[in-house]
Amino acid sequence: MRSGILKIVLQLCLVAWAVMSVYQCGKSDNSDTVAAVGDRLLTADEFQWAYELAPRSVTQLGSDSARLVVLQRLINRSLLAQEGIKKGYDQDSSFRKILNYYRDKAITRELYMKHVRDSIRISDTDFEWAYEKYRTTLFVQNFRTATKEEAVRIRNGELQIPHTPINAFTKTRRLESYGPVDVVRWNVINEEIEDLLYRLPLLEYSEPVFDGKQYHVFRIVEKETEALPRESDFIAVKPTLESVLRKRKEHQKAFQFVRKTMVPQNLVIRAKTLNALTDRFWEFFRNSDESLPRGQEFREIQSLLTDDNLLKMELASFTDGSFKVSDYLFYYRLNPISINHASQAAVRKGIQNAAATYIRDIVFARIGKDEGLDRRSSVAQETLEWSDKLLAAKVKKELLKDITSMTTDSSLYRDFYLDSLDRYISGLRKNTDITINKRLLSEIPVSDDGMNRKIDFFATYIQ
């Protein structure tokens, strides 16, 4: 059981860590303040981030107008958040728990930056080898078989079977002397297979390679290499080479770091609890509409889990602690990892994988705190921004409650709500000192002006 769970954890960790966005905030000081809303200083970093997340309907308004709209939205959010503090919403235990979750996510990002991304170095040898592969096209035969014995016979020339495409992405070409072969270029197949093929002598069979399901034997039948390169040719493609090499090294380094971190945790999933939780989830998925919005899906699932005894059951144990069903629901609400619900077995596997991911994040946040990463200004800044978002949302939610109590006609809710929210914010503006640094606002670089996007989603969850 443990070896199976360990495999799950390591597979999940190949994604670096759960949807990672590289967003580093600078130190907040007056020189970096684009607006002051009472005592709250809105920084250029916050504005950049908000601009990147703004809908196209806003960013296409034109630079000056779009910038002002984005900033006014930030100001409104800050006003509502400050009102939330006055109402004491920031003292609510549920608010604190959710805010701590987002703070831990910021700490985890800093841990990734420290141990993985910032430690990546690309040598001249790396560039040279990548460029050599970039310039060379291979024509490859792939012989696939279910048994190692047959693969060895193919390797020794004792058995002949037809060529099979390596994967769905490789192109096939028919050569007169060899029939169909795969056309392999740099960065189109698995890195380990790629290195093997580019090092394989012409017309020699490779040793059998097991992909987890079947065995492969490869043979290079032809090669095409571009003419002797000029320095200008290398310089032109170097950014592309560097991007791919960096992502590959990050992938490897992340796997190594997570293995080193998670193996000692001795993660164990409790089968009895997992089965009980699977039954409840399956009850929902079996009868649900696949197009159900994520938020509604969570509410529906939560409504099935009203058994306090089940909520208190331990779903997993690990060296640093315990993970209950109630913990799973909390993390699922904030980070709803998709679950394949084609079958009950698939649901069970999905819950198991998601739990491993949530526990991984808990462990990483703890390590980050041990290393003092929670004291970084970027973590404090991002925590403040999440506080604003959560408090503003709470104030708007309470305002909506007031609106729904004023009329039974649901068709009027939206108009009443928007009108009340507009008047509410106008009142807050009148009672708050607001200053805008127009010069800085016009100078902040954004992606629409040619700056690289601040959002760098390089990883996704794997189920």
Number of C-alpha atoms within 10 A of each C-alpha: 10 11 12 10 17 19 13 18 24 20 18 23 24 22 19 24 23 24 13 20 15 16 17 18 18 14 15 18 10 12 11 17 21 23 24 19 19 15 10 15 20 24 22 22 22 21 22 21 17 16 23 17 13 15 11 11 8 16 19 11 12 10 14 11 13 18 21 16 16 20 22 14 13 22 22 18 21 24 23 26 25 24 17 22 16 10 12 11 20 20 11 9 10 11 16 14 12 17 20 15 19 18 22 22 21 28 29 27 23 24 21 23 15 14 14 20 20 11 12 16 12 11 8 9 9 13 16 13 12 19 17 14 19 16 15 16 17 22 24 26 27 22 22 23 19 12 14 15 12 20 25 18 14 23 21 12 10 10 11 11 11 10 18 16 18 23 11 8 11 15 14 19 14 12 12 7 7 14 12 19 25 22 20 23 18 19 14 12 16 11 12 8 14 17 15 14 19 20 12 16 13 16 13 12 20 22 18 23 16 16 9 6 8 14 21 25 22 25 22 23 18 16 14 10 12 10 8 8 11 8 8 9 10 14 11 10 12 14 11 11 19 15 10 13 19 16 14 13 17 23 18 14 20 22 21 15 15 19 18 11 14 20 16 11 17 14 24 19 21 16 14 12 19 20 16 15 21 21 15 14 22 21 14 18 21 13 8 12 10 10 7 11 9 12 11 10 19 16 11 16 17 16 11 12 17 10 9 10 9 16 18 14 18 19 26 22 17 17 13 14 12 14 22 18 21 18 18 19 18 15 18 17 16 13 13 15 20 15 18 16 18 11 12 18 13 16 21 22 19 20 23 23 22 25 26 24 22 18 25 22 19 18 18 22 24 17 16 21 15 10 11 12 21 21 12 14 15 20 23 17 22 20 21 15 20 16 25 22 17 22 26 22 16 18 21 19 12 10 15 19 13 13 20 16 9 11 12 10 8 9 9 12 18 13 11 16 18 13 11 17 17 12 12 14 16 13 11 15 17 9 9 13 11 16 13 17 13 11 9 15 20 13 9 15 16 18 13 14 9 8 9 11 12 18 14 12 11 14 15 14 19 15 17
